[in-house]
Amino acid sequence: MSQESLIVLATLIAYKLVLVGVGVWASSRNTTESDFFIAGQGLGPWVAGLSYAASTSSAWVLLGFSGFVYANGLSALWMVPGIWAGYVAIWLWFGRRLREETAREGLVTTADFLSGGQSVGGKRLIGAVAAAMILFCFIFYIAAQFGAAAQAFETQFALPQMESVLVGAGIVLLYSLLGGFWAVSVTDMLQGALMLVVAILLPIAALMAAGGPSEVLTTLAANESSAYLSFGGDMPVMLLAGFVIGVWGVGLGALGQPQLITRLMAVKDEAARMRGFQIAIVWAVLVFAGMTILGLSGRALVGAGSNGEALFYQVARDYLPPIVGGLVIAAVLSAVMSTVDSILLVAAAAVSRDLGVSRRFAGREVLVSRIVMVAIALIAVWMTLALPSTIFARVLFAWAALGAAFGPVIVMRVVGVQSGHLAVVAAMIAGFGLTVFFNAMGALDPAGLPGPAAVAAQWAQLPGDPFERVFPWVPALLILWFGRMRVRA
């Protein structure tokens, strides 16, 4: 094993020991379901802000967004305002209502908020439908994360796939089981801090290696097409509009993500919420700015034709000292492995509480929740090992699907519109179903389809995926509006 691999391995071991230590520390804080799933509504601003940022972005920003900028140039930056707007909407618009209703009504999960104001039967129906959607989307997403962690271990240490999957899954499951939401939030806070350091350090190294800002622009202007350095990407106006709406839809999807909504439900008071927002948005500005610099500098350094998502590793290996480069790679491997913790906890909450499993075991709710978490992790591990990797290529639709299923309901509740439980369920199914439909149509060849299907397939393949990410919100909001019971001030 090379010196760099040893450094990476040592850093990973140290980091994972810290995570397990956090789990042990947090285990004594979990006596109720509220403690286990929303930290007893006791998150301070630093934990809430940084853990939110890490949960909403994690390794996707370091690898995916930098690669998106590398491949598309300045037009990729249209995604950023939509993502930042999602931060603003959740923290400043949703935040007060989510936190206050959680404290007043004793809410624990996102489904509890979705079903607020309904009859007992209505609450259970909404909770069951929401839980089914969360479980369907997240179990594939968890498996994909286990697979990504395994691939990273295989690449760095030549470990077999099974051992890689079991090591990654075992560590995440251990600290999540021990500490619940407290452990998940604190470890995500550490992960967010690590990401911020890396997002500052690596772009600076790439920019210096490329000769500075002016040299990067000069190199790109000489070697790339005019579209690369154009915010419009040389797209026709209507096509550009669709692209912008689609990439802004990534931020729109954040409004319905259970793993993000719970951060606002768990924040302890109004002062912590406002301070947490400041921390989260500063993090987002710095990290996205850093990954933009990395993408453009990387394009100037290596030219076209490289794997954009591998750019992060390539720059770390080629332009940083071996020890620092090893630490950077270790941070990304930790990010890939830690992404799953919040999602695993939300999926466990969906089964144990929203499907009513824990109600049958009064006084043992936390134990039941832990058993459910283990079961979900085992299923995800099995899927990672048994199913072809191509199945995981399309799991990113989960972000848009859950956003369109839950986001419209949350928006209407925040503005004071109370719809009947059947309207809520219909809106969730419409948003979720249309997202799945357009995602599936995007993989088909329009030439081989009949008229209406061909048109739908063409829409689904527009740059930025606006029909998958934005359109499903429209019928969902209309259903909720026409199905309203009353309007509260």
Legacy VTK file of the C-alpha trace (Angstrom):
# vtk DataFile Version 3.0
C-alpha trace
ASCII
DATASET POLYDATA
POINTS 489 float
0.000 0.000 0.000
1.394 3.414 -0.977
2.232 6.162 1.503
-0.766 8.191 0.306
-3.111 5.232 0.772
-1.797 4.718 4.295
-2.429 8.388 5.069
-5.959 8.148 3.688
-6.640 4.976 5.668
-5.251 6.420 8.917
-7.327 9.581 8.481
-10.463 7.565 7.781
-9.936 5.392 10.859
-9.406 8.455 13.050
-12.459 10.176 11.593
-14.682 7.124 12.018
-13.541 6.730 15.642
-14.663 10.324 16.201
-18.060 9.497 14.667
-18.495 6.456 16.897
-17.415 8.565 19.878
-20.132 11.080 19.029
-22.634 8.229 18.891
-21.607 7.023 22.356
-21.807 10.580 23.739
-25.264 11.113 22.236
-26.678 7.729 23.290
-27.494 8.960 26.811
-29.641 11.742 25.355
-32.159 9.373 23.727
-35.054 8.362 25.949
-38.056 9.245 23.744
-38.929 9.178 20.039
-38.593 12.959 19.987
-35.045 12.661 21.330
-34.119 9.962 18.829
-35.614 11.566 15.710
-35.397 15.364 16.313
-32.960 15.662 19.250
-35.753 16.741 21.603
-35.945 19.999 19.618
-32.623 21.080 21.116
-30.285 21.848 18.195
-28.201 24.994 18.518
-27.303 27.238 15.572
-23.919 25.722 14.666
-25.143 22.142 14.734
-28.382 22.993 12.905
-26.755 25.230 10.278
-23.747 23.089 9.393
-25.605 19.766 9.597
-28.316 21.170 7.297
-25.663 22.311 4.820
-23.913 18.935 4.851
-27.215 17.059 4.464
-28.430 19.129 1.544
-25.142 19.032 -0.350
-22.529 16.620 0.997
-20.267 14.938 -1.559
-22.568 15.889 -4.422
-21.307 19.468 -4.344
-17.638 18.505 -4.116
-17.798 15.950 -6.919
-21.000 16.608 -8.862
-21.261 20.386 -9.012
-17.558 20.910 -9.716
-17.908 18.360 -12.521
-21.036 20.123 -13.807
-19.138 23.418 -14.029
-16.166 21.661 -15.629
-18.405 20.168 -18.332
-20.764 23.105 -19.025
-18.873 26.275 -18.147
-20.575 29.426 -16.917
-24.085 28.291 -17.863
-23.849 25.771 -14.996
-23.942 28.673 -12.542
-27.661 29.146 -13.190
-28.151 26.290 -10.721
-26.691 28.265 -7.816
-29.414 30.918 -7.321
-32.045 28.178 -7.162
-30.109 26.276 -4.507
-29.499 29.400 -2.433
-33.181 30.312 -2.753
-34.007 26.902 -1.285
-31.907 27.759 1.777
-33.716 31.083 2.168
-37.196 29.591 1.736
-36.688 26.755 4.221
-34.932 28.746 6.928
-36.714 32.104 6.705
-40.134 31.195 5.308
-40.822 27.637 6.494
-38.674 27.781 9.587
-40.828 29.669 12.101
-43.967 27.648 11.358
-42.114 24.317 11.402
-40.382 25.024 14.700
-43.389 26.511 16.476
-45.840 23.795 15.426
-43.324 21.097 16.356
-43.052 22.538 19.881
-46.795 23.136 20.249
-48.102 19.856 18.798
-45.239 17.521 19.752
-44.402 16.663 16.119
-41.593 14.226 15.404
-41.504 13.573 11.634
-42.191 15.473 8.430
-45.331 13.383 7.953
-46.612 14.731 11.288
-46.425 18.237 9.821
-47.940 17.160 6.478
-50.964 15.738 8.305
-51.427 18.649 10.728
-55.045 19.701 11.273
-56.472 16.385 10.034
-58.644 13.795 11.746
-57.001 10.743 13.307
-57.894 8.646 10.272
-56.644 11.348 7.917
-53.357 11.608 9.790
-52.788 7.880 9.534
-53.578 7.781 5.813
-51.261 10.696 5.029
-48.552 9.222 7.233
-48.802 5.819 5.560
-48.614 7.261 2.027
-45.729 9.556 2.965
-43.868 6.681 4.644
-44.265 4.471 1.569
-42.833 7.195 -0.675
-39.934 7.904 1.678
-39.087 4.231 2.037
-39.290 3.569 -1.712
-37.002 6.464 -2.601
-34.597 6.344 0.294
-33.847 2.647 0.411
-32.488 2.884 -3.148
-30.657 6.075 -2.226
-29.099 4.434 0.839
-28.007 1.489 -1.292
-26.489 3.877 -3.819
-24.500 5.595 -1.074
-23.245 2.264 0.244
-22.227 1.417 -3.326
-20.416 4.728 -3.740
-18.537 4.188 -0.485
-17.613 0.686 -1.593
-16.338 1.974 -4.921
-14.174 4.538 -3.138
-12.707 1.866 -0.843
-12.101 -0.441 -3.795
-10.335 2.330 -5.702
-8.180 3.559 -2.823
-7.389 0.326 -1.000
-8.232 -2.506 -3.438
-10.686 -3.973 -0.921
-13.281 -6.460 -2.246
-16.775 -5.039 -2.733
-18.446 -6.993 0.069
-15.910 -5.954 2.698
-16.076 -2.349 1.478
-19.871 -2.207 1.704
-19.967 -3.843 5.140
-17.290 -1.540 6.588
-18.982 1.639 5.334
-22.498 0.542 6.308
-21.383 -0.772 9.697
-19.761 2.489 10.829
-22.676 4.694 9.750
-25.199 2.312 11.303
-23.257 2.123 14.579
-23.177 5.837 15.394
-26.714 6.385 14.055
-28.060 3.567 16.226
-26.244 4.799 19.316
-26.939 8.495 19.068
-29.958 8.945 16.797
-30.573 12.470 15.513
-28.131 14.009 17.978
-25.293 11.873 16.616
-26.367 12.350 13.004
-26.550 16.129 13.392
-23.234 16.498 15.224
-21.391 14.231 12.779
-22.952 16.091 9.856
-21.767 19.340 11.458
-18.216 17.941 11.499
-18.655 16.818 7.906
-19.864 20.269 6.877
-16.813 21.866 8.498
-14.520 19.409 6.680
-16.217 20.124 3.371
-15.796 23.855 3.889
-12.060 23.497 4.539
-11.627 21.320 1.453
-13.785 23.639 -0.676
-11.432 26.514 0.149
-8.113 24.644 0.051
-8.460 22.698 -3.196
-9.753 25.501 -5.472
-6.917 27.755 -4.300
-4.404 25.040 -5.236
-6.031 24.541 -8.646
-6.227 28.273 -9.339
-2.561 28.777 -8.446
-1.509 25.803 -10.574
-3.418 27.252 -13.533
-1.652 30.628 -13.212
-4.297 32.717 -11.494
-7.723 34.082 -12.541
-6.572 35.974 -15.639
-4.587 33.000 -16.948
-7.549 30.662 -16.416
-9.834 32.946 -18.436
-7.197 33.378 -21.138
-6.679 29.605 -21.445
-10.408 28.890 -21.549
-11.015 31.616 -24.140
-8.275 30.156 -26.346
-9.247 26.487 -26.047
-13.016 26.385 -25.522
-15.995 27.418 -27.606
-17.745 30.722 -27.003
-20.637 28.803 -25.404
-18.399 27.641 -22.535
-17.746 31.180 -21.290
-21.306 32.361 -21.958
-23.963 32.368 -19.235
-26.459 31.531 -21.954
-24.423 28.633 -23.305
-25.330 29.831 -26.837
-28.755 28.211 -26.365
-31.866 29.705 -28.034
-33.927 31.845 -25.658
-36.714 29.302 -25.106
-34.261 26.453 -24.581
-32.261 28.567 -22.150
-35.444 29.430 -20.239
-36.255 25.733 -19.888
-32.706 25.005 -18.766
-32.773 27.760 -16.121
-36.168 26.668 -14.780
-34.960 23.076 -14.631
-31.739 23.746 -12.743
-33.577 26.116 -10.389
-35.855 23.151 -9.754
-33.015 21.510 -7.815
-33.489 24.199 -5.165
-37.275 23.811 -5.374
-36.937 20.134 -4.546
-35.284 21.030 -1.248
-38.632 22.349 0.026
-39.956 18.808 0.385
-36.925 16.872 1.662
-37.672 15.195 5.008
-33.985 15.038 5.998
-33.806 18.851 5.674
-37.209 19.736 7.108
-36.382 17.864 10.326
-33.427 20.222 10.938
-35.857 23.144 11.206
-38.245 21.117 13.341
-35.352 20.321 15.699
-33.851 23.808 16.156
-34.322 24.955 19.750
-35.533 28.568 19.427
-35.962 31.543 17.113
-32.523 32.986 17.844
-30.908 29.654 16.968
-32.952 29.458 13.759
-31.849 32.879 12.518
-28.233 32.298 13.488
-28.342 28.835 11.940
-29.532 30.333 8.662
-26.617 32.786 8.609
-24.158 29.934 9.169
-25.775 27.718 6.517
-25.983 30.391 3.805
-22.388 31.561 4.332
-21.320 27.920 4.032
-23.300 27.564 0.804
-21.810 30.724 -0.738
-18.238 29.706 0.089
-18.568 26.073 -0.977
-20.343 26.725 -4.273
-17.937 29.547 -5.095
-15.021 27.228 -4.369
-16.377 24.418 -6.526
-17.005 26.903 -9.362
-13.366 27.991 -9.214
-12.283 24.345 -9.100
-14.390 23.415 -12.135
-13.119 26.292 -14.286
-9.494 25.982 -13.131
-9.612 22.229 -13.668
-10.843 22.711 -17.226
-7.937 25.072 -17.881
-5.495 22.574 -16.365
-6.602 19.267 -17.894
-8.714 20.379 -20.869
-11.844 18.649 -22.143
-12.332 14.898 -22.212
-11.719 14.042 -18.557
-14.323 12.655 -16.181
-15.764 15.755 -14.525
-16.720 13.969 -11.316
-13.165 12.613 -11.015
-11.734 16.139 -11.339
-11.742 16.638 -7.577
-9.566 13.569 -6.993
-7.308 14.399 -9.939
-6.551 17.933 -8.774
-5.954 16.740 -5.197
-3.526 14.091 -6.428
-1.656 16.254 -8.947
-1.477 19.699 -7.320
-1.289 19.136 -3.581
1.503 17.623 -1.471
0.882 13.884 -0.902
-0.022 14.296 2.762
-2.520 17.119 2.138
-3.869 15.352 -0.940
-4.442 12.256 1.139
-6.362 14.245 3.729
-8.553 15.782 1.017
-9.391 12.388 -0.469
-10.101 11.030 3.004
-12.539 13.890 3.591
-14.447 13.033 0.413
-14.582 9.341 1.280
-15.965 10.305 4.684
-18.527 12.573 3.006
-19.744 9.770 0.760
-20.110 7.425 3.746
-21.719 10.025 6.028
-24.357 11.196 3.540
-26.540 8.240 4.340
-27.017 8.855 8.077
-29.787 11.463 7.890
-31.615 9.514 5.196
-31.354 6.279 7.170
-32.820 7.989 10.232
-35.702 9.511 8.234
-36.492 6.150 6.620
-36.519 4.488 10.053
-38.849 7.200 11.369
-41.174 6.676 8.403
-41.574 2.982 9.212
-41.560 3.032 13.008
-43.705 6.127 13.566
-45.550 7.091 10.369
-46.580 3.497 9.583
-47.539 3.052 13.232
-45.152 0.204 14.075
-43.902 1.845 17.281
-47.465 2.481 18.519
-47.818 -1.251 19.111
-44.867 -1.242 21.510
-45.611 1.511 24.006
-42.609 2.405 26.122
-40.177 0.777 23.690
-40.406 3.219 20.803
-36.665 3.940 20.648
-35.792 0.227 20.657
-38.288 -0.426 17.867
-36.867 2.486 15.880
-33.361 1.041 16.194
-34.529 -2.392 15.054
-36.240 -0.825 12.036
-33.049 1.098 11.216
-31.008 -2.116 11.243
-33.546 -3.833 8.981
-33.471 -0.974 6.451
-29.662 -0.931 6.443
-29.524 -4.698 5.870
-31.933 -4.452 2.934
-29.855 -1.621 1.460
-26.648 -3.653 1.882
-28.286 -6.615 0.145
-29.422 -4.386 -2.731
-25.935 -2.915 -3.061
-24.367 -6.365 -3.365
-27.080 -8.181 -5.337
-28.467 -5.705 -7.870
-26.668 -4.338 -10.931
-25.119 -0.908 -10.473
-27.178 0.476 -13.378
-30.249 0.348 -11.118
-28.676 3.101 -9.026
-27.988 5.372 -12.000
-31.488 6.870 -11.754
-31.885 7.285 -7.976
-31.319 11.033 -8.155
-34.965 11.366 -9.155
-35.730 10.777 -5.446
-34.830 14.408 -4.683
-37.320 15.726 -7.243
-39.959 13.084 -6.479
-40.073 13.719 -2.731
-39.820 17.459 -3.338
-42.886 17.395 -5.581
-44.778 15.037 -3.247
-44.225 16.916 0.022
-43.148 20.422 -1.002
-46.555 21.666 -2.246
-48.284 20.388 0.917
-45.732 22.115 3.159
-45.980 25.363 1.155
-49.777 25.450 1.438
-49.699 24.688 5.161
-47.126 27.432 5.759
-49.242 30.041 3.933
-52.296 28.946 5.945
-54.247 26.845 3.446
-55.660 23.721 5.100
-56.736 21.057 2.611
-58.715 17.908 3.312
-56.798 14.695 3.852
-57.933 13.195 0.541
-56.716 16.304 -1.298
-53.379 16.073 0.510
-52.980 12.416 -0.458
-54.022 13.127 -4.064
-51.552 16.015 -4.308
-48.724 13.858 -2.948
-49.492 11.081 -5.414
-49.773 13.544 -8.328
-46.454 15.243 -7.584
-44.641 11.989 -6.973
-46.224 10.150 -9.910
-45.580 12.877 -12.485
-41.937 13.117 -11.438
-41.525 9.369 -11.892
-43.335 9.567 -15.249
-41.115 12.288 -16.709
-38.010 10.601 -15.301
-38.982 7.388 -17.108
-39.866 9.229 -20.328
-36.453 10.882 -20.342
-34.835 7.492 -20.988
-36.962 6.715 -24.073
-36.360 7.492 -27.742
-39.129 9.854 -28.935
-38.792 8.516 -32.502
-40.158 5.130 -31.487
-43.219 6.412 -29.595
-46.737 7.436 -30.660
-47.648 11.123 -30.815
-48.466 12.170 -27.202
-45.817 9.874 -25.740
-43.229 11.214 -28.172
-44.027 14.791 -27.116
-43.739 13.834 -23.430
-40.385 12.165 -24.087
-39.121 15.290 -25.884
-40.227 17.485 -22.968
-38.545 15.137 -20.501
-35.240 15.486 -22.373
-35.027 19.282 -22.302
-31.747 20.573 -20.796
-32.125 21.003 -17.042
-35.113 18.586 -16.801
-37.741 21.294 -16.094
-40.658 18.899 -16.606
-39.288 16.423 -14.089
-38.291 18.964 -11.455
-40.860 21.781 -11.706
-44.014 20.815 -13.640
-45.233 18.188 -11.092
-45.685 20.984 -8.548
-48.414 22.651 -10.636
-51.170 19.990 -10.457
-50.254 19.222 -6.840
-50.752 22.860 -5.806
-54.024 23.069 -7.767
-55.374 19.941 -6.055
-54.551 21.386 -2.647
-56.132 24.741 -3.462
-59.401 23.297 -4.734
-59.453 20.724 -1.936
-59.001 23.247 0.860
-61.232 23.027 3.920
-60.578 26.480 5.299
-58.045 29.300 5.144
-56.388 30.211 8.414
-55.008 33.660 9.018
LINES 1 490
489 0 1 2 3 4 5 6 7 8 9 10 11 12 13 14 15 16 17 18 19 20 21 22 23 24 25 26 27 28 29 30 31 32 33 34 35 36 37 38 39 40 41 42 43 44 45 46 47 48 49 50 51 52 53 54 55 56 57 58 59 60 61 62 63 64 65 66 67 68 69 70 71 72 73 74 75 76 77 78 79 80 81 82 83 84 85 86 87 88 89 90 91 92 93 94 95 96 97 98 99 100 101 102 103 104 105 106 107 108 109 110 111 112 113 114 115 116 117 118 119 120 121 122 123 124 125 126 127 128 129 130 131 132 133 134 135 136 137 138 139 140 141 142 143 144 145 146 147 148 149 150 151 152 153 154 155 156 157 158 159 160 161 162 163 164 165 166 167 168 169 170 171 172 173 174 175 176 177 178 179 180 181 182 183 184 185 186 187 188 189 190 191 192 193 194 195 196 197 198 199 200 201 202 203 204 205 206 207 208 209 210 211 212 213 214 215 216 217 218 219 220 221 222 223 224 225 226 227 228 229 230 231 232 233 234 235 236 237 238 239 240 241 242 243 244 245 246 247 248 249 250 251 252 253 254 255 256 257 258 259 260 261 262 263 264 265 266 267 268 269 270 271 272 273 274 275 276 277 278 279 280 281 282 283 284 285 286 287 288 289 290 291 292 293 294 295 296 297 298 299 300 301 302 303 304 305 306 307 308 309 310 311 312 313 314 315 316 317 318 319 320 321 322 323 324 325 326 327 328 329 330 331 332 333 334 335 336 337 338 339 340 341 342 343 344 345 346 347 348 349 350 351 352 353 354 355 356 357 358 359 360 361 362 363 364 365 366 367 368 369 370 371 372 373 374 375 376 377 378 379 380 381 382 383 384 385 386 387 388 389 390 391 392 393 394 395 396 397 398 399 400 401 402 403 404 405 406 407 408 409 410 411 412 413 414 415 416 417 418 419 420 421 422 423 424 425 426 427 428 429 430 431 432 433 434 435 436 437 438 439 440 441 442 443 444 445 446 447 448 449 450 451 452 453 454 455 456 457 458 459 460 461 462 463 464 465 466 467 468 469 470 471 472 473 474 475 476 477 478 479 480 481 482 483 484 485 486 487 488
